Amino acid sequence: MYKIYVIKQRRGGSERVAGSQTSTYSPNIAIAAFRAAYSDPRWQSPEYLLLLTQNHQQRAAFRFGSSPGERDYIAPDQEILL
């Protein structure tokens, strides 16, 4: 099972953003959901982190506002392999 969701990070803890989760068994749908959230203007701020997990294992992460070379950076055209 793939899950894609946005986390809002704040001092003292983090929380999933309600309504931001997609769950699917399809890798193609998971990638499409990740790309859709990546482009969503609601999350374009550094306090948000986009995660894609498979069976509770992190497969991809993107911190909005991050730059190339940083740990949680994924380029807009970067291939996501699942």
Protein Blocks (a to p, Z undefined) as FASTA:
>chain_A
ZZdddddddehiacddehiaccdfbfklmmmmmmmmmmmmklmcfkbccdddeehiafbd
cdehiaehiaklccfklccdZZ
